[in-house]
Each structure stands twice: as structure tokens, then as C-alpha cells.
């Protein structure tokens, strides 16, 4: 079992060592390197916000959906939010599409898959541009000010540029959902690790950008943008293009200056949510060495910020056959299959064992470097996870007792 206080405990006092591309987190002296393979039940206990992070191609989206489904089956109201423009989340839940508003998955879909759904599961895909527009609507002084800014050409370009990165808007939407109080648990599927790291700083970065003191650099006390030389340049551009660029820029920065306090307060609340004890970062990885490197690097960054880390999910593990399947004598195989086919089976079994040993090395490395943090292993599944049935199969490995969170009726 995991010692009390081990889950979600920041590594604040731990030393961090970077060696080439491998990241090693050194534990405080005296801390045990042993760890027990855990379940997601242990990771999510007492948490309201789960942020799944890891490198690309390790199954973050499906893991996020599977965790959300399992918790909903236990009787909780859960929403899963993705910023992945691909339709994997919608497809796995049997939905044609997802938008910027949470959409509940109909109970009939779970019943058709033989699942007793005791709670509620909703899903959504972030529309960063629309989220930005909604913030303007919330903080504008009045409808006229809101409409002026939404029509402003500079705002349209800036908001589209921000939506390209998406990091802050993902956290903004997460904060909005948490404040509404409609859901017991929020699950966020993040971008790949290196981009996901950006959203850790996104609230502070945006609040600095829209801080009225920063905007003062662009606006003179008279309200005119920059100096006389720039003014003459913009006037020439207006004569050539018919577009008053100076007016657009002045209007844009002036409007944001008026709304700065609202944005600043919101960014502080979002940052507080990231650091709250009810929030947990779940690292999702595969056994591949590069993916493990990314997971440990992200853990390092979380430790530097004292952000709550809950545990690791390792997807696509190769598992060595055990018991009688792993100890078939060659003579028995020869008698059963013939010498040639038995040889192929034996070689295949040796390959599986080597792959399993390699993957176990990755598990052992995570155990050494993460101390007693929970580690949940999900084996290679026979089929790709592309529907509710696939998510149910994942949950059999994610949750205690082979998936007791799911009451299968058929």
C-alpha cells in the first residue's frame, strides 16, 4: 500500500539531475525506492480535477476517456475535456462530434454496451477562439464595448493566434467548469508533453500580457499609440489600403486595458486551481524509453512548481506469459504442433519474453525515480480502443479488481 501522504506530495525538497536526454529525480535520503503496482482508484481518491499529461502517441486521450468512464460508472458526474482536434474522443464515446459545450453521452449508449451507468459522463472538445470570445463577453463593460472588440481586426488576429497555442484557454475552460459546480470530477486530456508544459505557465503569462501596466507601454498618456513617426506610417497605410490600422490597434489595447483586472483575477483563480490539493496530474506513458524520459521530465517540472502529482499510467505493456503458458516444454510442443511450427511458437514466446523484460525495465526505472508513487499498468490490448467496449476493456486494468467500477449487465 502507499504510505499516507505519498500521493500528491510535491517533490519540493528533491534534487533533480539532468543527464544527457535522461532525466533523473533523486529522492531525499532514506526514501524507499520500492513501489507497488496500483490502480486508478488510488490515484483519483479525493480529487476533483485530473490532468492527464505525457508525450504524443502514448494513449492520453483514450486513457482520459477510460478514467472518466470508470468514474462515471461508479456514480459520479464526470466531464472529459480534450484539446485534440482529432476525433478520437468523440469516436470512442460513440458521438459524431464534440464542441465547446459539454455534451452528455446518452445512457442508452452504455446500456447497448452492457454497462450499468450509475453516474453521468459528458465530453467536450475545446474551441479556444470561442472561449476567448466568451471571456470578452464576460469582462467587457457593456454590449457596445464587447461588440467593438469582437469586430476589431487586431483582436481577431490575436485571438486566432492564441487559439493556435490553446494552452491558456484549456485552463480557462477547466476553471470555468470547476466554478460551475455541475460535475464531481473534471478530466483534461492535454497536448503532448513539451506543449503541455506551456499551460503550466499560461495563466501567469496571459495575466502579464493583459496587465494594464504592460499595456501602458503601447499607449501614450494622450491615448495615441507610439510616436509621430509611427503615426505618419499608419496614415500612409490608411491612404493605400483604406484600413485605419492605428485606430484598430489603439482600440484593441484600450479595450484590453479596461478589462485587464477581470482577466488578471481570472488567471489567478486558474493558477490556484492548478496548485489545489483537489487537483492531480496523472502522467501517461508507454514503456518506450523516450516516452518514459518525457514523463520524468514533466514530473520534474511539476516538482519545481510544487504542483500535485498523483501517479503514472503505463499503456501498451508487453506482459510475459505466466504459469503453464510460460513453461510449456519444447517436447510437448513438438508432439502437439510438429517440430517446425513448435519451433516458431517457441521463438515467438522468446520474443514476447524479451519485450516484456524490456518493458519491465521501464517500470523498474519509474519505480526507482518516482519512489512510492502509484504505477498503473495497462497491457497491449488485442484491438485498438475506438469505442465504448474498448474503454471498458481498459478499465478492467485501470480500476481495482479487474474493473469493479463497471457493472456489466450482459
C-alpha positions as CSV (number, residue, x, y, z in Angstrom):
1,X,0.0,0.0,0.0
2,X,1.0,3.6,-0.5
3,X,2.1,5.4,2.7
4,X,-0.2,8.2,3.9
5,X,0.6,11.5,2.3
6,X,2.6,9.9,-0.5
7,X,0.0,10.6,-3.2
8,X,0.0,14.2,-4.5
9,X,3.1,15.1,-2.4
10,X,5.3,17.6,-4.2
11,X,9.0,16.8,-4.6
12,X,9.8,20.2,-3.3
13,X,13.0,19.1,-1.5
14,X,14.1,16.6,-4.0
15,X,17.2,17.2,-6.1
16,X,16.9,17.0,-9.8
17,X,19.7,15.8,-12.1
18,X,19.7,16.0,-15.9
19,X,22.0,13.5,-17.6
20,X,22.0,13.8,-21.4
21,X,18.4,13.2,-22.6
22,X,17.6,11.1,-19.5
23,X,16.0,12.9,-16.5
24,X,16.6,11.5,-13.1
25,X,14.8,12.7,-9.9
26,X,16.8,11.9,-6.8
27,X,14.7,11.1,-3.7
28,X,15.5,12.5,-0.3
29,X,18.0,10.3,1.6
30,X,16.2,7.4,3.3
31,X,13.2,7.3,1.0
32,X,12.5,3.8,-0.3
33,X,12.7,3.0,-4.0
34,X,10.0,0.3,-3.8
35,X,6.6,0.8,-5.2
36,X,3.5,-1.3,-5.7
37,X,1.6,-1.5,-8.9
38,X,-1.5,0.5,-8.1
39,X,-5.0,1.2,-9.5
40,X,-6.5,4.4,-10.7
41,X,-8.8,4.3,-7.7
42,X,-5.9,5.1,-5.5
43,X,-4.7,7.9,-7.8
44,X,-8.1,9.7,-8.1
45,X,-9.1,9.3,-4.5
46,X,-10.3,12.7,-3.2
47,X,-9.6,14.5,-6.5
48,X,-11.9,16.8,-8.4
49,X,-9.6,17.7,-11.3
50,X,-7.5,15.2,-13.2
51,X,-5.0,16.4,-15.8
52,X,-3.6,13.6,-18.0
53,X,-0.2,14.6,-19.5
54,X,2.5,12.8,-21.4
55,X,4.3,12.6,-24.8
56,X,2.4,12.1,-28.1
57,X,1.2,8.7,-29.1
58,X,1.0,7.1,-25.7
59,X,-2.8,6.9,-25.4
60,X,-3.6,10.0,-23.3
61,X,-6.9,10.6,-25.0
62,X,-8.1,7.1,-24.6
63,X,-6.8,6.9,-21.0
64,X,-8.6,10.2,-20.1
65,X,-11.8,8.8,-21.6
66,X,-11.4,5.4,-19.9
67,X,-10.8,7.1,-16.5
68,X,-13.8,9.4,-17.0
69,X,-16.0,6.4,-18.0
70,X,-14.9,4.3,-15.0
71,X,-15.6,7.2,-12.5
72,X,-19.0,7.9,-14.1
73,X,-19.9,4.2,-13.8
74,X,-19.2,4.4,-10.1
75,X,-21.9,7.0,-9.8
76,X,-20.1,10.3,-10.3
77,X,-20.9,13.2,-12.7
78,X,-17.8,13.5,-14.9
79,X,-16.8,15.6,-17.8
80,X,-13.8,14.9,-20.0
81,X,-12.3,17.8,-22.0
82,X,-9.9,17.3,-24.9
83,X,-7.9,19.8,-26.9
84,X,-7.0,17.2,-29.5
85,X,-8.5,18.3,-32.9
86,X,-8.7,14.6,-33.9
87,X,-12.0,12.9,-33.3
88,X,-10.6,10.1,-31.2
89,X,-12.6,11.1,-28.0
90,X,-15.8,11.5,-29.9
91,X,-15.4,8.2,-31.7
92,X,-14.6,6.3,-28.5
93,X,-17.7,7.5,-26.9
94,X,-19.9,6.9,-29.9
95,X,-20.5,10.6,-30.6
96,X,-20.4,12.1,-34.1
97,X,-18.7,15.3,-32.9
98,X,-17.8,17.4,-29.9
99,X,-17.9,21.1,-29.4
100,X,-17.1,23.8,-26.8
101,X,-20.1,22.9,-24.7
102,X,-20.2,19.7,-22.6
103,X,-22.3,17.1,-24.3
104,X,-23.7,14.3,-22.2
105,X,-23.3,10.7,-23.5
106,X,-26.7,9.2,-23.7
107,X,-27.2,6.4,-21.1
108,X,-28.6,4.2,-23.9
109,X,-25.1,4.0,-25.4
110,X,-23.8,2.4,-22.3
111,X,-26.8,0.1,-21.9
112,X,-26.2,-1.1,-25.5
113,X,-22.6,-1.9,-24.5
114,X,-23.9,-3.9,-21.5
115,X,-22.9,-1.3,-18.9
116,X,-24.9,-0.1,-16.0
117,X,-24.1,3.6,-15.9
118,X,-24.8,4.9,-12.3
119,X,-23.5,8.4,-12.9
120,X,-23.2,10.8,-15.8
121,X,-20.5,11.2,-18.4
122,X,-20.1,14.3,-20.6
123,X,-17.4,15.2,-23.1
124,X,-16.3,18.3,-25.0
125,X,-13.5,19.5,-27.3
126,X,-12.0,22.9,-26.7
127,X,-12.8,25.7,-29.1
128,X,-10.1,28.2,-28.0
129,X,-11.3,31.1,-30.2
130,X,-14.9,30.7,-28.8
131,X,-13.6,30.5,-25.3
132,X,-11.6,33.7,-25.8
133,X,-14.8,35.4,-27.2
134,X,-16.7,34.3,-24.1
135,X,-14.1,35.9,-21.8
136,X,-14.5,39.2,-23.7
137,X,-18.3,38.9,-23.3
138,X,-17.9,38.3,-19.6
139,X,-15.5,41.2,-18.9
140,X,-16.5,43.9,-21.3
141,X,-18.0,47.0,-19.7
142,X,-21.1,46.8,-21.8
143,X,-22.5,45.3,-25.0
144,X,-21.2,48.1,-27.2
145,X,-17.7,47.7,-25.8
146,X,-17.9,43.9,-26.4
147,X,-19.1,44.3,-29.9
148,X,-16.4,46.8,-30.8
149,X,-13.7,44.5,-29.6
150,X,-15.1,41.3,-31.2
151,X,-15.2,43.2,-34.5
152,X,-11.8,44.6,-34.1
153,X,-9.4,43.3,-36.7
154,X,-6.4,43.2,-34.3
155,X,-8.4,41.2,-31.8
156,X,-9.5,38.7,-34.4
157,X,-5.9,38.1,-35.4
158,X,-4.6,37.9,-31.8
159,X,-7.4,35.6,-30.6
160,X,-6.8,33.3,-33.5
161,X,-3.1,33.3,-32.7
162,X,-3.8,32.5,-29.0
163,X,-6.2,29.7,-30.1
164,X,-3.4,28.2,-32.0
165,X,-1.4,27.6,-28.8
166,X,-4.6,26.7,-26.8
167,X,-2.8,26.3,-23.5
168,X,-4.4,29.1,-21.6
169,X,-7.8,28.6,-23.0
170,X,-7.7,25.0,-21.9
171,X,-7.0,26.0,-18.4
172,X,-9.6,28.8,-18.6
173,X,-12.3,26.3,-19.7
174,X,-11.2,23.9,-16.9
175,X,-11.6,26.8,-14.4
176,X,-15.0,27.7,-15.8
177,X,-16.2,24.1,-15.5
178,X,-14.9,23.8,-11.9
179,X,-16.6,27.1,-10.9
180,X,-19.9,26.0,-12.3
181,X,-20.0,23.1,-9.8
182,X,-22.0,20.8,-12.2
183,X,-19.5,18.0,-12.1
184,X,-17.9,15.9,-9.4
185,X,-14.8,15.2,-11.5
186,X,-13.1,17.1,-14.4
187,X,-10.7,15.2,-16.6
188,X,-8.4,17.1,-19.0
189,X,-6.6,15.5,-21.9
190,X,-3.6,17.7,-22.6
191,X,-1.4,18.2,-25.7
192,X,2.0,16.3,-25.9
193,X,4.4,17.0,-23.0
194,X,6.5,19.8,-24.4
195,X,3.4,21.8,-25.3
196,X,1.6,20.7,-22.2
197,X,4.4,22.3,-20.2
198,X,3.3,25.7,-21.6
199,X,0.0,25.6,-19.9
200,X,1.6,25.4,-16.5
201,X,2.8,28.9,-17.1
202,X,-0.1,30.1,-19.3
203,X,-2.2,31.8,-16.6
204,X,0.7,33.9,-15.3
205,X,1.8,34.6,-18.9
206,X,-1.5,35.9,-20.0
207,X,-2.1,38.0,-16.9
208,X,1.2,39.7,-17.5
209,X,0.3,40.3,-21.1
210,X,-3.1,41.9,-20.4
211,X,-1.8,43.7,-17.2
212,X,-2.7,47.4,-17.6
213,X,0.9,48.4,-16.8
214,X,2.2,46.3,-19.7
215,X,-0.4,47.8,-22.0
216,X,0.8,51.2,-20.9
217,X,4.0,50.6,-23.0
218,X,1.8,50.7,-26.1
219,X,-0.4,53.7,-25.2
220,X,0.8,57.2,-24.6
221,X,-0.9,59.2,-21.8
222,X,-2.7,61.1,-24.6
223,X,-4.2,57.8,-25.8
224,X,-2.2,57.9,-29.0
225,X,-0.2,54.9,-30.0
226,X,3.6,55.3,-30.1
227,X,5.1,58.4,-31.6
228,X,4.8,60.8,-34.5
229,X,6.9,58.7,-36.9
230,X,4.6,55.7,-36.4
231,X,1.5,57.9,-36.8
232,X,2.7,59.1,-40.2
233,X,3.4,55.5,-41.3
234,X,-0.1,54.3,-40.3
235,X,-1.6,57.3,-42.0
236,X,0.2,56.3,-45.2
237,X,-1.1,52.8,-44.9
238,X,-4.6,54.0,-44.4
239,X,-4.4,56.0,-47.7
240,X,-3.1,53.0,-49.6
241,X,-5.3,50.3,-48.0
242,X,-8.3,52.2,-46.7
243,X,-7.8,50.5,-43.3
244,X,-7.1,52.6,-40.2
245,X,-4.6,50.3,-38.6
246,X,-3.7,52.9,-35.9
247,X,-7.3,53.2,-34.8
248,X,-7.7,49.4,-34.7
249,X,-4.6,48.9,-32.6
250,X,-5.5,51.8,-30.2
251,X,-9.0,50.4,-29.8
252,X,-7.7,46.9,-29.2
253,X,-5.2,47.9,-26.5
254,X,-7.6,50.4,-25.0
255,X,-10.3,47.8,-24.6
256,X,-7.9,45.2,-23.1
257,X,-6.7,47.8,-20.7
258,X,-10.3,48.3,-19.5
259,X,-10.8,44.5,-19.0
260,X,-7.3,43.8,-17.5
261,X,-8.5,43.4,-13.9
262,X,-11.1,40.8,-14.8
263,X,-8.5,38.8,-16.9
264,X,-5.9,39.1,-14.1
265,X,-8.3,37.9,-11.4
266,X,-9.4,35.0,-13.6
267,X,-5.8,34.0,-14.3
268,X,-5.0,33.9,-10.6
269,X,-8.0,31.6,-9.9
270,X,-7.0,29.3,-12.7
271,X,-3.4,29.1,-11.4
272,X,-4.7,28.4,-7.9
273,X,-6.8,25.6,-9.3
274,X,-3.7,24.0,-10.8
275,X,-2.0,24.0,-7.4
276,X,-5.0,22.9,-5.4
277,X,-4.8,19.6,-3.4
278,X,-8.1,18.5,-5.2
279,X,-6.2,18.7,-8.5
280,X,-4.0,15.8,-9.6
281,X,-1.6,15.4,-12.6
282,X,-1.6,11.9,-14.0
283,X,1.4,11.1,-16.2
284,X,0.5,8.8,-19.1
285,X,3.3,7.0,-20.9
286,X,4.3,3.9,-22.8
287,X,7.2,1.7,-21.8
288,X,9.3,3.2,-24.7
289,X,12.5,4.8,-23.2
290,X,11.8,8.2,-24.9
291,X,8.2,8.3,-23.6
292,X,9.5,7.5,-20.1
293,X,12.1,10.3,-20.4
294,X,9.2,12.7,-21.2
295,X,7.2,11.5,-18.3
296,X,10.1,12.0,-15.9
297,X,10.8,15.4,-17.4
298,X,7.3,16.5,-16.8
299,X,7.4,15.2,-13.3
300,X,10.5,17.3,-12.7
301,X,8.7,20.4,-13.9
302,X,5.7,19.7,-11.7
303,X,8.1,19.3,-8.7
304,X,9.7,22.6,-9.5
305,X,6.3,24.3,-9.3
306,X,5.0,22.3,-6.3
307,X,2.1,21.1,-8.3
308,X,0.2,17.9,-7.3
309,X,1.4,14.7,-8.9
310,X,-0.7,11.6,-8.3
311,X,0.8,8.7,-10.3
312,X,1.6,7.1,-13.6
313,X,-0.4,5.1,-16.2
314,X,1.8,2.9,-18.4
315,X,0.0,1.9,-21.6
316,X,0.7,-0.9,-24.1
317,X,2.8,-3.0,-21.8
318,X,4.1,-6.3,-23.1
319,X,3.4,-8.9,-20.5
320,X,5.3,-12.2,-20.3
321,X,3.0,-15.3,-20.1
322,X,3.0,-16.8,-16.7
323,X,2.0,-20.2,-15.2
324,X,1.7,-23.1,-17.5
325,X,1.6,-20.9,-20.7
326,X,5.1,-19.6,-19.9
327,X,6.6,-23.0,-19.1
328,X,5.4,-25.3,-22.0
329,X,8.2,-27.9,-22.5
330,X,9.5,-28.0,-26.1
331,X,8.9,-31.7,-26.3
332,X,5.3,-31.2,-25.6
333,X,5.1,-28.5,-28.2
334,X,6.7,-30.8,-30.8
335,X,4.2,-33.5,-30.1
336,X,1.3,-31.1,-30.3
337,X,2.3,-28.9,-33.2
338,X,5.0,-30.6,-35.1
339,X,8.7,-29.7,-35.0
340,X,8.6,-26.7,-37.4
341,X,5.5,-25.0,-36.0
342,X,6.6,-25.7,-32.5
343,X,9.9,-24.0,-33.2
344,X,8.1,-20.9,-34.5
345,X,5.9,-20.8,-31.4
346,X,9.0,-21.2,-29.1
347,X,10.8,-18.4,-30.9
348,X,7.7,-16.2,-30.6
349,X,7.5,-16.9,-26.9
350,X,11.1,-15.9,-26.5
351,X,10.4,-12.7,-28.4
352,X,7.5,-11.9,-26.1
353,X,9.6,-12.6,-23.0
354,X,12.4,-10.2,-24.3
355,X,9.8,-7.4,-25.0
356,X,8.2,-8.0,-21.6
357,X,11.6,-7.8,-19.9
358,X,12.4,-4.6,-21.8
359,X,9.1,-3.0,-20.7
360,X,9.6,-4.2,-17.1
361,X,12.9,-2.4,-17.1
362,X,11.0,0.8,-17.9
363,X,8.6,0.1,-15.0
364,X,11.6,-0.5,-12.7
365,X,13.1,2.7,-13.8
366,X,10.0,4.6,-13.0
367,X,9.8,2.9,-9.6
368,X,13.3,3.9,-8.8
369,X,12.9,7.5,-9.8
370,X,9.4,8.2,-8.6
371,X,9.6,6.5,-5.2
372,X,6.3,5.2,-3.9
373,X,4.1,7.0,-6.5
374,X,1.3,4.7,-7.8
375,X,2.1,3.0,-11.1
376,X,-0.8,1.5,-13.1
377,X,0.0,-0.9,-16.0
378,X,-2.3,-1.4,-19.0
379,X,-1.2,-4.3,-21.3
380,X,-1.3,-4.3,-25.1
381,X,-4.9,-4.9,-25.9
382,X,-6.0,-7.2,-28.7
383,X,-7.8,-4.4,-30.6
384,X,-7.3,-0.6,-30.8
385,X,-9.5,1.4,-28.4
386,X,-12.1,3.0,-30.7
387,X,-15.4,2.5,-28.9
388,X,-17.0,2.2,-25.5
389,X,-16.2,-1.5,-25.5
390,X,-12.5,-0.7,-25.8
391,X,-12.7,1.8,-22.9
392,X,-14.4,-0.9,-20.8
393,X,-11.5,-3.2,-21.5
394,X,-9.0,-0.6,-20.5
395,X,-11.0,0.0,-17.3
396,X,-10.5,-3.7,-16.3
397,X,-6.8,-2.9,-16.0
398,X,-7.1,0.6,-14.7
399,X,-9.5,0.1,-11.8
400,X,-9.4,-2.3,-8.8
401,X,-10.5,-5.9,-9.0
402,X,-10.4,-6.1,-12.8
403,X,-12.9,-3.2,-13.3
404,X,-15.4,-3.3,-10.5
405,X,-16.2,0.3,-11.4
406,X,-18.2,-1.1,-14.3
407,X,-21.3,-3.2,-13.6
408,X,-21.7,-5.3,-16.8
409,X,-25.3,-6.3,-17.2
410,X,-25.0,-8.7,-20.1
